[in-house]
Amino acid sequence: MPDLPTTIGALRSSGWRERPVRDEVRDNVAVLVAAGAPLLEGLHGFSVTVVPQLTNALLAGHDIVLLGERGQAKSRVARSLVSLLDEWMPVVAGSELRDSPFCPTSSRGRELVARHGDETPIEWVHRTERYSEKLATPDTSVADLIGDVDPIRVAEGRYLSDEATLHFGMLPRANRGIFVVNELPDLPERIQVALLNVLEERDLQIRGHTFRLPLDVLVVASANPDDYTNRGRIVTPLKDRFGSQVRTHYPLDLRTELDIVCQEARPLGLDGLTVSMPEFMAAIVVTVSRLARCSPLVSQRSGVSVRLSIANYEALVANAARRALILGEKEVVPRPSDLHALVPSTAGKIELEMLEEADEAEVAAKLVSAATAEVFRSHFSAGSLDSVVAAFDRGLRVESGDNVRSDAYDAALIAAPDLADAADRLGQRKSAGETASAVELVLEGLYLAKAIGREERAGAASYGAAG
């Protein structure tokens, strides 16, 4: 922490200028825009869609609703806004509402400043402490969000209308900062109504008493589009109080979603093992999510979160690591034979439109097969592997599965040089593990195209001639 003033008098002499939180954010946004710097770090695919809308809202000083389906980075956007605050902010030491040294909000803050004047001690709050977040739930109360009368303080002889009787909720305690309500429509209507005065008049109404507190809060909310309508679960007057509505979206292309997955996925972190993820395997993981977002079997109202791609990526690496540990290999390289691990992780993150027709695991398995076939077709055209198919027609058989070592595929490559050429086209032949993964994609792709056959038994598969 830098050497900063410790009293109001020293702060005044330093020339520090107080600004409302909206002006503070606006000024910092303006600096970033003028410099051509990114508004928020760690966001992918939003630069020409979401970020301009968000920038306009912040420059305008609006309270904001982030509108989008689950897994569209609404929470990440909200939490990143704290980076737009000044790094350090002075408050009256001992004040409950992070009172401004020059214009205290609470009666306690005003009392301290009146008593000590320029000698009033101040504290410095880091911007990370100026962010508060509440997940809206049906059991949220006015006391949680706004505050309530403390009966003990009343018993001590104070009047109900005295501010000193209040136990402040999360929103007043976010004074001079950013307050986020996740899934706003999930708040009961009576709680939504309680927010109206805070957003417009910036005062509190508790148990029939109005407490004039000039709260300085930037309010951000997130919501699902289906709920955030007059016919949904949002009261119209509250909807009208938010200045800007920023619409988020899923990644618009495969590359962007891959970047998000690589950024967010948890590293394996097992000593002695190195992980190498073939690009085509990562593409299959992402394609599963993208196919789910347009599948008639999957509820599009619920959405298909990017978290599905992240969870599937981690599950795929985990299954490959389990195989490597069993076989004593040091390199973890996911293969198509590991894709069965995506079924449970996918089934847990999708909701079906018609439960009576299929279950989640069945739909997930179909999505994984369809994604594998799509990625295979993106690398090989129809008829380009006829010579490989001919090798199987002549009696070639290749085993795959969790119990097959990476170097076991070398015999197949020697027996069928055209299979080796096909694996080379995928550009993943730097190690035995990458070779095995490439060979398996060729085999599984040919099987899905019905060009060769496959027999399954006890977690293993044997590829041979069709039918």
Sequence and secondary structure as in RCSB ss.txt:
>XXXX:A:sequence
MPDLPTTIGALRSSGWRERPVRDEVRDNVAVLVAAGAPLLEGLHGFSVTVVPQLTNALLAGHDIVLLGERGQAKS
RVARSLVSLLDEWMPVVAGSELRDSPFCPTSSRGRELVARHGDETPIEWVHRTERYSEKLATPDTSVADLIGDVD
PIRVAEGRYLSDEATLHFGMLPRANRGIFVVNELPDLPERIQVALLNVLEERDLQIRGHTFRLPLDVLVVASANP
DDYTNRGRIVTPLKDRFGSQVRTHYPLDLRTELDIVCQEARPLGLDGLTVSMPEFMAAIVVTVSRLARCSPLVSQ
RSGVSVRLSIANYEALVANAARRALILGEKEVVPRPSDLHALVPSTAGKIELEMLEEADEAEVAAKLVSAATAEV
FRSHFSAGSLDSVVAAFDRGLRVESGDNVRSDAYDAALIAAPDLADAADRLGQRKSAGETASAVELVLEGLYLAK
AIGREERAGAASYGAAG
>XXXX:A:secstr
      BHHHHHHHT     HHHHHHHHHHHHHHHT  SSTT  S TTTHHHHHHHHHHHT  EEEE  TTSSHH
HHHHHGGGGS SEEEEETT TT   SSS  SHHHHHHHHHHGGG BEEEEEGGGGEEEEE  TT  HHHHTEEE 
HHHHHTT  TT GGGEEE HHHHTTTEEEEEETGGGS HHHHHHHHHHHHT  EEETTEEE     EEEEEEE T
TTSSTTTT  HHHHHH SEEEE    SSHHHHHHHHHHHS     TT EE   HHHHHHHHHHHHHHTT TTB T
TT   HHHHHHHHHHHHHHHHHHHHHHT SEE   GGGGGGHHHHHHTT  BS TTT  HHHHHHHHHHHHHHHH
HHHH  TTTTHHHHHHHHTT  EEEETT  GGGGHHHHHH HHHHHHHHHTT  SSHHHHHHHHHHHHHHHHHTT
SEEEEEETTEEEEEE  
